[in-house]
Each structure stands twice: as C-alpha cells, then as structure tokens.
Amino acid sequence: MLDLSSKAFCIFGLPDGGKSTLAGYILSQYGAQAFVYDTLGEYPEQPFDSYTPRGRYDAGELEAVIRPVMTGGKYSLIVIDEANRFCPSKPAPLPQTIADLNDWRAHYSLAAGFIARRPVQLNQDLTELAHYLFIFALKGKNDIAYLNDLAEGLGDAVSRLEKYHFVAVDPQRNYEVYPPVPEHFKTAKKLGA
C-alpha cells in the first residue's frame, strides 16, 4: 500500500464510479486509527470510526467534530467525504479547521483525505497541495481542462477511463492508470509498489 503517512490526498470521480470503494480500502488499512466524516452515511460498520452529520452542508458542525479529532492524538487518518459541500472552490475560503488540517497535518502526524465528485468544485488549496490524487472517470470539460493544467494529459487520460478504473497521481504529478479497486487489491501489485 502507498505510504500516506502525514500526507494529503484527494479522491475524485463520478457517482458510482469507485470513490467510496477506494476510500473504504484506505480507511480499512488504518483500522481504529482512521476517522471518516461520513456526509452521506456510506461507511457503516467498518473497522474505523465515522460520524454522519445532522447537517450535510453545515461547516460549523464539520469544524466542531473535526477539531477534536484532529488534535486528540487518537487518529492517523482523517477523511472527509463530499468535502466540496464544506470546502467549495475559491474564492470561498476554507473553514478554519480544514485550513489548519491541510496546513499542519504533518505536525499532528495525520494523513488527510478529501473526497469530491469534481475537482473544480473543491477548494484548490486542498487539490493543489495534495500529495496524491486518485481520479476516477470524469467527463466535464472544466474538470478535464483543470486536470490538464495540473499535469500534461491528465484530464485527457481521466476522460478515457473505463468504468471503475482510476488514475493515481504522485507528488511529482506523474500518473498511472489502475484497474478497478476490488480487482486491483486482489493482485500482488499495490499502489506505490
């Protein structure tokens, strides 16, 4: 498995494309040291902790939950699903707790993951400062253009992905196409191997 220790990552893709499967796999690797802010209640009965908010768009609730999780010392990974609901694209500012998590996660020995359908809907500070990007199929012209700006040909590669396949992008913005998550993790090949 790719070493995500104290790193940030984003997962993007269309609905039912594989985002939650990959996120669940990563969370499971951390087990009891992982926490997911489960905006839509998609991660029940897992070996990690989760919280489903009362308000799916309430940044105040997000901050009230994430601040103690971030500083409590119990977790090594925090994932925020549907992060674009709380961290929309600029010029909207990031909620302070999320800005702190993005900027200081290494000081807390935390990995942080942000999941959204579209990269153009997520605050650019999260995407552009992420060490790793995992991107499932996207078709929107704005998403494709944005990804092509991040790495030459990335958006084009993402637009041609088969169902459940994804592109893993490393810190140098090199990328590689991977097969569907369940099949991928049954093989000897692991992310980063």
Backbone torsions as a table, in degrees:
resi	resn	phi	psi	omega
1	MET	NA	142.1	175.9
2	LEU	-57.3	137.1	179.3
3	ASP	-81.7	105.9	180.0
4	LEU	-98.4	9.8	-176.8
5	SER	-53.2	123.7	178.8
6	SER	57.7	22.7	-179.7
7	LYS	-109.0	162.3	174.1
8	ALA	-109.4	146.4	176.3
9	PHE	-146.7	157.8	175.5
10	CYS	-126.8	146.3	174.8
11	ILE	-123.3	126.6	-179.1
12	PHE	-125.8	154.1	173.3
13	GLY	161.6	163.7	179.1
14	LEU	-66.7	160.9	175.7
15	PRO	-56.4	142.6	179.6
16	ASP	59.5	29.9	-178.2
17	GLY	-100.0	-15.0	179.6
18	GLY	128.7	-3.8	-177.1
19	LYS	-56.4	-50.6	-176.9
20	SER	-66.7	-33.4	178.0
21	THR	-64.3	-46.9	178.4
22	LEU	-65.0	-45.4	179.2
23	ALA	-59.9	-43.0	178.2
24	GLY	-61.6	-38.8	177.7
25	TYR	-63.5	-47.6	-179.6
26	ILE	-62.4	-46.5	179.0
27	LEU	-59.3	-41.3	-179.4
28	SER	-63.6	-31.8	178.3
29	GLN	-64.9	-28.5	178.5
30	TYR	-91.0	-17.7	177.8
31	GLY	54.6	-128.4	-176.7
32	ALA	-67.3	-9.0	177.8
33	GLN	-93.0	9.5	-179.4
34	ALA	-114.8	147.6	178.0
35	PHE	-135.6	133.7	176.0
36	VAL	-122.4	129.6	170.0
37	TYR	-83.1	98.6	-166.0
38	ASP	-93.1	76.9	-171.5
39	THR	-52.7	-38.9	-176.3
40	LEU	-109.3	10.1	178.5
41	GLY	65.5	45.5	-176.3
42	GLU	-100.4	-1.7	-174.5
43	TYR	-123.8	55.7	-179.0
44	PRO	-77.7	153.2	172.2
45	GLU	49.7	55.1	179.4
46	GLN	-112.6	169.3	179.0
47	PRO	-80.1	13.4	178.9
48	PHE	-125.2	167.1	179.7
49	ASP	-87.2	147.5	177.6
50	SER	-142.6	160.1	176.1
51	TYR	-139.1	125.5	175.3
52	THR	-103.7	118.2	-175.3
53	PRO	-71.7	155.6	174.2
54	ARG	-73.8	-37.3	-179.5
55	GLY	-110.8	109.9	-175.4
56	ARG	-67.7	-12.2	178.8
57	TYR	-122.4	12.7	-172.3
58	ASP	-88.9	98.3	180.0
59	ALA	-65.5	-29.2	177.9
60	GLY	-64.6	-41.8	176.8
61	GLU	-65.0	-42.7	176.7
62	LEU	-55.5	-49.8	-178.1
63	GLU	-64.2	-40.1	-179.8
64	ALA	-63.9	-32.3	179.9
65	VAL	-84.1	-45.0	-172.3
66	ILE	-72.4	-37.1	-177.3
67	ARG	-55.1	-52.9	179.4
68	PRO	-68.7	-31.7	176.6
69	VAL	-64.3	-41.5	-177.7
70	MET	-67.3	-39.3	-172.8
71	THR	-99.7	-5.0	-173.6
72	GLY	-75.6	-17.7	177.8
73	GLY	83.1	-0.5	-178.1
74	LYS	-84.0	-29.8	-170.2
75	TYR	-108.6	150.9	174.3
76	SER	-110.1	-12.5	-179.1
77	LEU	-142.5	131.7	172.1
78	ILE	-123.0	128.7	177.0
79	VAL	-121.2	136.2	176.9
80	ILE	-117.5	112.3	179.6
81	ASP	-83.8	150.0	-176.7
82	GLU	52.6	42.7	-174.5
83	ALA	-60.8	-26.1	179.9
84	ASN	-63.9	-21.5	177.6
85	ARG	-65.6	-29.5	-176.5
86	PHE	-108.6	-20.8	-173.3
87	CYS	-129.4	63.7	-176.6
88	PRO	-68.5	165.5	-178.8
89	SER	-54.6	153.4	175.4
90	LYS	-62.4	147.5	21.9
91	PRO	-87.9	4.1	177.7
92	ALA	-62.5	133.8	178.0
93	PRO	-77.7	155.6	173.3
94	LEU	-71.9	145.3	168.8
95	PRO	-56.5	142.4	-172.3
96	GLN	-55.7	-41.8	-179.7
97	THR	-62.6	-39.4	179.7
98	ILE	-70.7	-38.9	175.3
99	ALA	-60.9	-41.8	178.1
100	ASP	-65.4	-42.8	177.7
101	LEU	-60.9	-44.4	-179.4
102	ASN	-65.6	-38.6	-176.3
103	ASP	-84.1	-34.8	-168.6
104	TRP	-119.1	11.3	-175.3
105	ARG	-55.7	-35.7	-179.4
106	ALA	-64.1	-32.0	178.7
107	HIS	-69.0	-23.2	176.9
108	TYR	-99.5	5.3	-176.0
109	SER	54.6	46.0	-178.2
110	LEU	-115.4	142.6	163.6
111	ALA	-95.4	148.3	-179.5
112	ALA	-134.5	130.6	178.4
113	GLY	-121.1	139.2	-179.2
114	PHE	-125.4	124.4	-176.6
115	ILE	-112.5	132.9	177.6
116	ALA	-151.5	158.2	177.5
117	ARG	-72.0	-44.9	-172.0
118	ARG	-125.8	132.5	178.2
119	PRO	-63.0	-30.7	-178.9
120	VAL	-73.1	-12.5	177.7
121	GLN	-92.9	-12.6	-177.7
122	LEU	-97.6	143.1	179.4
123	ASN	-53.0	129.3	-175.4
124	GLN	-61.1	-27.0	177.6
125	ASP	-62.7	-33.7	178.4
126	LEU	-72.7	-45.6	-178.0
127	THR	-69.2	-48.9	-171.2
128	GLU	-78.4	-17.9	175.3
129	LEU	-98.3	-2.7	179.0
130	ALA	-68.2	139.6	175.5
131	HIS	-71.5	-40.0	-176.2
132	TYR	-130.0	145.4	172.9
133	LEU	-123.9	136.0	174.2
134	PHE	-120.8	117.1	-170.4
135	ILE	-126.8	120.4	174.1
136	PHE	-90.0	178.5	-174.8
137	ALA	-52.8	133.6	173.0
138	LEU	-134.0	148.7	-177.8
139	LYS	-124.9	-13.8	-176.7
140	GLY	-67.0	133.4	-176.6
141	LYS	-61.4	-34.7	179.1
142	ASN	-69.0	-39.1	176.5
143	ASP	-64.1	-44.3	-178.9
144	ILE	-62.7	-44.5	179.2
145	ALA	-63.2	-43.5	179.7
146	TYR	-61.4	-45.1	179.9
147	LEU	-67.0	-36.4	175.8
148	ASN	-64.3	-29.6	175.1
149	ASP	-72.0	-31.4	179.2
150	LEU	-71.7	-40.0	-179.7
151	ALA	-154.1	133.4	-176.3
152	GLU	-55.6	121.7	177.5
153	GLY	81.7	-3.3	-177.5
154	LEU	-61.9	-48.6	179.8
155	GLY	-60.6	-40.2	178.8
156	ASP	-63.8	-42.1	178.9
157	ALA	-62.8	-42.1	-179.7
158	VAL	-65.6	-36.9	-178.3
159	SER	-68.3	-19.1	-178.1
160	ARG	-102.2	3.9	-177.0
161	LEU	-64.6	142.0	172.2
162	GLU	-76.6	162.0	-178.3
163	LYS	-56.0	133.5	178.1
164	TYR	72.0	-5.4	172.6
165	HIS	-77.9	156.6	179.6
166	PHE	-145.5	161.4	176.5
167	VAL	-106.1	131.2	172.9
168	ALA	-104.0	126.9	-177.2
169	VAL	-113.4	126.3	-177.3
170	ASP	-91.0	177.7	-176.7
171	PRO	-60.4	-25.8	177.8
172	GLN	-86.5	3.3	-179.3
173	ARG	67.0	28.0	165.3
174	ASN	-82.4	152.3	-178.0
175	TYR	-143.4	158.6	-178.8
176	GLU	-145.2	143.1	177.7
177	VAL	-86.2	135.7	178.2
178	TYR	-118.0	150.7	176.9
179	PRO	-72.3	174.8	-179.2
180	PRO	-51.5	145.8	-173.5
181	VAL	-54.4	-52.8	-178.7
182	PRO	-59.3	-42.1	178.7
183	GLU	-68.4	-40.3	-177.1
184	HIS	-60.0	-42.7	-174.7
185	PHE	-85.8	-1.5	171.5
186	LYS	-85.8	-15.7	-177.3
187	THR	-90.4	171.2	177.9
188	ALA	-72.4	-24.0	-178.1
189	LYS	-74.7	127.4	178.4
190	LYS	-118.0	157.1	176.1
191	LEU	-54.9	132.8	177.4
192	GLY	80.6	-4.8	-178.4
193	ALA	-85.2	NA	NA
